[in-house]
Amino acid sequence: MNKRSVEAWLMAAVLSICLQHTARGAESDAAKTRSAMTESSARKANVMKIRLAIDGKTLAATLDDNAAARDFLLLLPLKLTLRDYASTEKIADLQKKLSTSGTPAGYDPAAGDLAYYAPWGNLSIFYRDFGYSAGLVRLGRIEGGVAALQEPVSVELTIESAGN
C-alpha cells in the first residue's frame, strides 16, 4: 500500500467512527426527548383530583404536582375541623408535616387556593386573596366558588381523592 492509500483508508475509518458517534448522539437525544414527552404525558394523565365536602356541599379541587401536594394526597381521606383565620382563610392542623422539597420559599395566595403553611404544619383554604407569605406552599386550587367557607365560623370538612 502506498502512502495515499493509507491516508485514504485512515480518513475513511475516522469518518466512519464520527458518523457512528453522531448517530448514537442523535439516538440518545431522541430517547431523551421521548422520555421527557412520556413523563409530561404521565403528569397530565396523573392529575390529582380531590373532593371537599363542607356542610352538605361538595367542592372539586385539583392538586398541584409538587412534593407537598403528593404528601397531602397520601393523608386522604381526612376529616378536619376548619377554623377561621384572619377573616381570610380556613385552617386546620394536619397529622404530619408535608415535604416542601423543591417548592418555592413562599407565594401570594388567591381565593380558592389550597395551601400548606409549613411553619405551623397546617392546611389553609383561602376564601379571600392574601399577600405573599414565606413558608406558604400552594397545594392546589378549588374549582368553582368558595362561598361555603366565608362564614366566620368553624366548619367540618371531609377531603377525599376523586379517584383520578
TATA-V615972 format. One record per residue. N is the residue number from 1. RES is the residue in one small letter. OMEGA is omega in degrees with one decimal (* if undefined). NEAR is the number of other C-alpha atoms within 10 Angstrom. Layout:
n,res,omega,near
N,RES,OMEGA,NEAR
N,RES,OMEGA,NEAR
This chain:
n,res,omega,near
1,m,177.9,5
2,n,-175.0,6
3,k,-179.3,8
4,r,179.2,9
5,s,178.9,10
6,v,179.3,11
7,e,179.7,11
8,a,178.7,11
9,w,179.1,12
10,l,179.4,12
11,m,178.0,12
12,a,179.3,12
13,a,179.4,12
14,v,179.0,12
15,l,178.6,12
16,s,179.0,12
17,i,179.4,12
18,c,179.5,12
19,l,177.7,12
20,q,179.7,12
21,h,179.2,12
22,t,179.3,12
23,a,177.9,12
24,r,178.4,12
25,g,178.7,12
26,a,177.1,12
27,e,179.2,12
28,s,178.0,12
29,d,178.8,12
30,a,178.7,12
31,a,178.2,12
32,k,179.2,12
33,t,177.8,12
34,r,-179.9,12
35,s,179.3,12
36,a,178.9,12
37,m,178.6,12
38,t,179.4,12
39,e,178.8,12
40,s,178.4,12
41,s,179.4,11
42,a,178.3,11
43,r,179.1,12
44,k,-180.0,11
45,a,-177.1,10
46,n,177.2,11
47,v,-175.9,13
48,m,179.8,20
49,k,176.7,19
50,i,175.5,22
51,r,176.0,19
52,l,178.4,20
53,a,-178.9,16
54,i,177.3,16
55,d,177.2,11
56,g,178.3,10
57,k,178.1,9
58,t,177.5,14
59,l,176.4,17
60,a,177.8,17
61,a,175.5,23
62,t,178.4,21
63,l,175.6,22
64,d,177.7,17
65,d,175.8,16
66,n,-175.2,18
67,a,-178.4,17
68,a,179.9,23
69,a,178.2,23
70,r,175.7,16
71,d,179.9,16
72,f,179.9,21
73,l,179.6,19
74,l,179.3,11
75,l,-173.9,15
76,l,2.2,13
77,p,179.9,15
78,l,169.6,16
79,k,-175.7,14
80,l,169.0,16
81,t,179.1,14
82,l,175.1,21
83,r,-177.6,17
84,d,178.8,21
85,y,174.8,16
86,a,-179.2,8
87,s,-176.0,13
88,t,-173.0,19
89,e,171.0,24
90,k,-178.3,24
91,i,174.8,22
92,a,177.0,21
93,d,175.6,17
94,l,-176.6,16
95,q,177.0,10
96,k,176.8,11
97,k,177.0,17
98,l,176.9,21
99,s,174.7,17
100,t,-179.3,19
101,s,176.5,9
102,g,179.5,9
103,t,177.2,15
104,p,-178.3,12
105,a,-180.0,12
106,g,175.5,15
107,y,-177.3,17
108,d,-174.1,14
109,p,176.1,22
110,a,176.4,18
111,a,-179.3,17
112,g,179.9,22
113,d,168.7,25
114,l,-176.9,26
115,a,176.3,23
116,y,177.1,29
117,y,-172.3,21
118,a,-178.4,19
119,p,-179.7,10
120,w,-178.3,13
121,g,-177.7,17
122,n,173.8,19
123,l,176.1,24
124,s,174.1,26
125,i,-174.6,29
126,f,173.7,26
127,y,170.8,23
128,r,175.1,17
129,d,179.5,14
130,f,-179.8,14
131,g,179.6,9
132,y,177.4,12
133,s,174.4,13
134,a,179.0,14
135,g,179.3,18
136,l,-178.1,25
137,v,178.1,28
138,r,176.5,27
139,l,-177.3,25
140,g,-174.6,22
141,r,174.4,21
142,i,178.8,21
143,e,-178.9,13
144,g,-175.2,10
145,g,179.7,12
146,v,-178.1,16
147,a,-179.0,9
148,a,-177.6,15
149,l,-168.1,23
150,q,176.2,15
151,e,-177.1,12
152,p,-179.6,14
153,v,174.6,12
154,s,179.0,15
155,v,176.3,16
156,e,-176.9,13
157,l,171.6,18
158,t,178.5,16
159,i,177.6,21
160,e,176.3,16
161,s,178.8,19
162,a,175.3,13
163,g,176.8,8
164,n,*,10
